[in-house]
Structures are given as C-alpha cells and as structure tokens.
Amino acid sequence: MKRRGKADIRERFGFVVRARREELSLTQEELAARAGVNRTYLSDCERGARNVSLIVIERLAGGLELSLGELFNRV
C-alpha cells in the first residue's frame, strides 16, 4: 500500500495557480486568455493533471502577475 505524503508537485503547483487566480478574482477563461493557453488545459493544470512545461509556467506566472521566483516560492 502506497503511503500518501506530501502532494505531488503538479498538485501543489495547481493549487497555487488556482489560489492566486482566485486572489486576483479571475475566471479560468480570463487567466487562460492572459497566459495564452486553452481554458481546458488550465483546468487540467489546476487539478494537477498536467505536467506543465517551463514555457507554460512562465506564461502562467505572467498571467498571475508574479515572477517565476514568486510563483515557485508559493509552491
């Protein structure tokens, strides 16, 4: 039986993206447009279902009005 410890990095990243999006009062559609990604893709990212590339991480950071460092510090 596999023990569940700290959440997977994809889940932690998705939680931070969702929390910051909500902090900015943005819908998924609005953030997706800011970041230049599909809304469905963003939804998958927020749920930790995607292994997000560095390019998309940079786009999301910009859409969330954070530097890459600030985004990763929150993760």
MDTraj code that builds the backbone (N, CA, C; nanometers):
import mdtraj as md
import numpy as np

residues = "MET LYS ARG ARG GLY LYS ALA ASP ILE ARG GLU ARG PHE GLY PHE VAL VAL ARG ALA ARG ARG GLU GLU LEU SER LEU THR GLN GLU GLU LEU ALA ALA ARG ALA GLY VAL ASN ARG THR TYR LEU SER ASP CYS GLU ARG GLY ALA ARG ASN VAL SER LEU ILE VAL ILE GLU ARG LEU ALA GLY GLY LEU GLU LEU SER LEU GLY GLU LEU PHE ASN ARG VAL".split()
xyz = np.array([
    [0.0848, -0.1184, 0.0000],
    [0.0000, 0.0000, 0.0000],
    [0.0888, 0.1240, 0.0000],
    [0.0630, 0.2132, -0.0914],
    [0.1429, 0.3351, -0.1046],
    [0.0944, 0.4399, -0.0049],
    [0.1870, 0.4922, 0.0730],
    [0.1524, 0.5967, 0.1682],
    [0.1474, 0.7302, 0.0985],
    [0.0504, 0.8082, 0.1328],
    [0.0324, 0.9407, 0.0728],
    [0.0959, 1.0435, 0.1647],
    [0.2044, 1.1045, 0.1184],
    [0.2707, 1.2079, 0.1961],
    [0.2391, 1.3433, 0.1364],
    [0.3430, 1.4167, 0.1114],
    [0.3301, 1.5480, 0.0506],
    [0.2673, 1.5340, -0.0880],
    [0.1802, 1.6277, -0.1227],
    [0.1136, 1.6233, -0.2536],
    [0.2167, 1.6302, -0.3657],
    [0.1847, 1.5678, -0.4754],
    [0.2660, 1.5703, -0.5968],
    [0.2919, 1.7160, -0.6374],
    [0.4076, 1.7440, -0.6935],
    [0.4435, 1.8798, -0.7354],
    [0.3394, 1.9371, -0.8310],
    [0.2815, 1.8534, -0.9157],
    [0.1790, 1.9018, -1.0087],
    [0.0546, 1.9476, -0.9327],
    [0.0183, 1.8762, -0.8272],
    [-0.0973, 1.9142, -0.7458],
    [-0.0690, 2.0421, -0.6684],
    [0.0500, 2.0517, -0.6112],
    [0.0871, 2.1728, -0.5368],
    [0.0909, 2.2940, -0.6285],
    [0.1479, 2.2765, -0.7485],
    [0.1535, 2.3861, -0.8454],
    [0.0112, 2.4287, -0.8835],
    [-0.0743, 2.3331, -0.9115],
    [-0.2119, 2.3633, -0.9493],
    [-0.2874, 2.4355, -0.8395],
    [-0.2652, 2.3941, -0.7147],
    [-0.3297, 2.4604, -0.6014],
    [-0.2884, 2.6074, -0.5948],
    [-0.1599, 2.6339, -0.6145],
    [-0.1091, 2.7716, -0.6095],
    [-0.1668, 2.8548, -0.7239],
    [-0.1709, 2.7962, -0.8435],
    [-0.2271, 2.8686, -0.9583],
    [-0.3734, 2.9042, -0.9303],
    [-0.4512, 2.8091, -0.8839],
    [-0.5929, 2.8348, -0.8553],
    [-0.6087, 2.9403, -0.7456],
    [-0.5305, 2.9275, -0.6383],
    [-0.5414, 3.0224, -0.5268],
    [-0.5077, 3.1644, -0.5722],
    [-0.4015, 3.1786, -0.6507],
    [-0.3635, 3.3124, -0.6983],
    [-0.4681, 3.3660, -0.7962],
    [-0.5210, 3.2796, -0.8834],
    [-0.6246, 3.3218, -0.9778],
    [-0.7451, 3.3756, -0.9009],
    [-0.7852, 3.3041, -0.7972],
    [-0.8984, 3.3479, -0.7155],
    [-0.8666, 3.4750, -0.6389],
    [-0.7411, 3.4884, -0.5937],
    [-0.6962, 3.6096, -0.5251],
    [-0.7128, 3.7314, -0.6163],
    [-0.6880, 3.7116, -0.7453],
    [-0.7000, 3.8199, -0.8438],
    [-0.8418, 3.8320, -0.8987],
    [-0.9338, 3.7501, -0.8491],
    [-1.0733, 3.7479, -0.8948],
    [-1.0844, 3.7244, -1.0452],
    [-1.0028, 3.6311, -1.0949],
    [-1.0049, 3.5960, -1.2365],
    [-1.0788, 3.4646, -1.2556],
    [-1.1503, 3.4541, -1.3662],
    [-1.2086, 3.3256, -1.4040],
    [-1.0999, 3.2449, -1.4742],
    [-1.1253, 3.1162, -1.4915],
    [-1.0311, 3.0349, -1.5680],
    [-1.0174, 3.0894, -1.7094],
    [-1.1276, 3.1339, -1.7676],
    [-1.1239, 3.1882, -1.9030],
    [-1.0334, 3.3110, -1.9100],
    [-1.0444, 3.3986, -1.8109],
    [-0.9636, 3.5210, -1.8099],
    [-0.8150, 3.4890, -1.7947],
    [-0.7813, 3.4006, -1.7019],
    [-0.6404, 3.3652, -1.6842],
    [-0.5870, 3.2935, -1.8073],
    [-0.6664, 3.2040, -1.8640],
    [-0.6227, 3.1325, -1.9837],
    [-0.5919, 3.2316, -2.0963],
    [-0.6764, 3.3312, -2.1132],
    [-0.6529, 3.4330, -2.2165],
    [-0.5259, 3.5117, -2.1871],
    [-0.5060, 3.5516, -2.0624],
    [-0.3843, 3.6245, -2.0243],
    [-0.2581, 3.5433, -2.0518],
    [-0.2672, 3.4126, -2.0257],
    [-0.1497, 3.3258, -2.0369],
    [-0.1343, 3.2641, -2.1760],
    [-0.2342, 3.2816, -2.2599],
    [-0.2266, 3.2248, -2.3940],
    [-0.2370, 3.0734, -2.3972],
    [-0.3195, 3.0183, -2.3065],
    [-0.3432, 2.8736, -2.3042],
    [-0.4929, 2.8480, -2.3136],
    [-0.5283, 2.7263, -2.3468],
    [-0.6681, 2.6865, -2.3546],
    [-0.7261, 2.6741, -2.2144],
    [-0.8525, 2.7110, -2.1962],
    [-0.9151, 2.7041, -2.0646],
    [-0.9190, 2.5619, -2.0103],
    [-0.9424, 2.4654, -2.0965],
    [-0.9441, 2.3258, -2.0536],
    [-0.8058, 2.2828, -2.0050],
    [-0.7016, 2.3277, -2.0742],
    [-0.5647, 2.2976, -2.0332],
    [-0.5373, 2.3581, -1.8953],
    [-0.5809, 2.4829, -1.8754],
    [-0.5635, 2.5488, -1.7459],
    [-0.6349, 2.4706, -1.6362],
    [-0.7553, 2.4259, -1.6636],
    [-0.8301, 2.3468, -1.5663],
    [-0.7523, 2.2215, -1.5274],
    [-0.6955, 2.1543, -1.6279],
    [-0.6134, 2.0348, -1.6015],
    [-0.4926, 2.0709, -1.5145],
    [-0.4308, 2.1847, -1.5425],
    [-0.3150, 2.2292, -1.4633],
    [-0.3551, 2.2517, -1.3179],
    [-0.4671, 2.3181, -1.2968],
    [-0.5132, 2.3477, -1.1611],
    [-0.5460, 2.2203, -1.0835],
    [-0.5864, 2.1162, -1.1520],
    [-0.6182, 1.9894, -1.0864],
    [-0.4960, 1.8997, -1.0710],
    [-0.3815, 1.9438, -1.1231],
    [-0.2601, 1.8638, -1.1135],
    [-0.2564, 1.7500, -1.2133],
    [-0.3379, 1.7590, -1.3179],
    [-0.3470, 1.6522, -1.4169],
    [-0.2518, 1.6721, -1.5343],
    [-0.1772, 1.7803, -1.5351],
    [-0.0825, 1.8086, -1.6435],
    [0.0585, 1.8240, -1.5881],
    [0.1541, 1.7772, -1.6654],
    [0.2943, 1.8009, -1.6348],
    [0.3330, 1.9244, -1.7166],
    [0.3232, 2.0401, -1.6554],
    [0.3322, 2.1687, -1.7241],
    [0.4759, 2.1991, -1.7662],
    [0.4912, 2.2484, -1.8886],
    [0.6238, 2.2839, -1.9396],
    [0.6708, 2.4172, -1.8806],
    [0.7988, 2.4418, -1.8899],
    [0.8553, 2.5683, -1.8411],
    [0.7963, 2.6875, -1.9160],
    [0.7695, 2.6705, -2.0432],
    [0.7112, 2.7794, -2.1223],
    [0.5735, 2.8156, -2.0680],
    [0.4915, 2.7160, -2.0390],
    [0.3576, 2.7415, -1.9858],
    [0.3671, 2.7983, -1.8444],
    [0.4609, 2.7506, -1.7653],
    [0.4791, 2.8050, -1.6301],
    [0.5115, 2.9539, -1.6380],
    [0.5984, 2.9909, -1.7301],
    [0.6331, 3.1329, -1.7465],
    [0.5102, 3.2140, -1.7885],
    [0.4301, 3.1604, -1.8786],
    [0.3081, 3.2293, -1.9231],
    [0.2089, 3.2453, -1.8082],
    [0.1926, 3.1381, -1.7301],
    [0.1006, 3.1448, -1.6163],
    [0.1483, 3.2457, -1.5128],
    [0.2775, 3.2473, -1.4853],
    [0.3315, 3.3448, -1.3894],
    [0.2973, 3.4865, -1.4345],
    [0.3178, 3.5142, -1.5617],
    [0.2841, 3.6462, -1.6139],
    [0.1364, 3.6773, -1.5994],
    [0.0516, 3.5807, -1.6327],
    [-0.0924, 3.5994, -1.6200],
    [-0.1373, 3.6186, -1.4768],
    [-0.0612, 3.5622, -1.3847],
    [-0.0919, 3.5739, -1.2422],
    [-0.0224, 3.6931, -1.1765],
    [0.0481, 3.7719, -1.2585],
    [0.1198, 3.8907, -1.2108],
    [0.2240, 3.8561, -1.1048],
    [0.2954, 3.7470, -1.1297],
    [0.4023, 3.7023, -1.0402],
    [0.5277, 3.6771, -1.1234],
    [0.6429, 3.6922, -1.0589],
    [0.7667, 3.6490, -1.1232],
    [0.7727, 3.4967, -1.1099],
    [0.8597, 3.4347, -1.1876],
    [0.8769, 3.2892, -1.1736],
    [0.9179, 3.2531, -1.0311],
    [1.0084, 3.3321, -0.9746],
    [1.0538, 3.3068, -0.8378],
    [0.9408, 3.3145, -0.7368],
    [0.8562, 3.4165, -0.7507],
    [0.7418, 3.4308, -0.6585],
    [0.6462, 3.3128, -0.6720],
    [0.6214, 3.2713, -0.7957],
    [0.5320, 3.1578, -0.8181],
    [0.5883, 3.0314, -0.7538],
    [0.7159, 3.0032, -0.7775],
    [0.7756, 2.8821, -0.7226],
    [0.7869, 2.8882, -0.5694],
    [0.8091, 3.0057, -0.5137],
    [0.8133, 3.0173, -0.3676],
    [0.6799, 2.9788, -0.3053],
    [0.5720, 3.0083, -0.3741],
    [0.4395, 2.9722, -0.3226],
    [0.4120, 2.8232, -0.3324],
    [0.4764, 2.7586, -0.4292],
    [0.4576, 2.6145, -0.4452],
    [0.5285, 2.5427, -0.3316],
])
top = md.Topology()
chain = top.add_chain()
for i, resn in enumerate(residues, 1):
    res = top.add_residue(resn, chain, resSeq=i)
    for name in ("N", "CA", "C"):
        top.add_atom(name, md.element.get_by_symbol(name[0]), res)
traj = md.Trajectory(xyz[None], top)
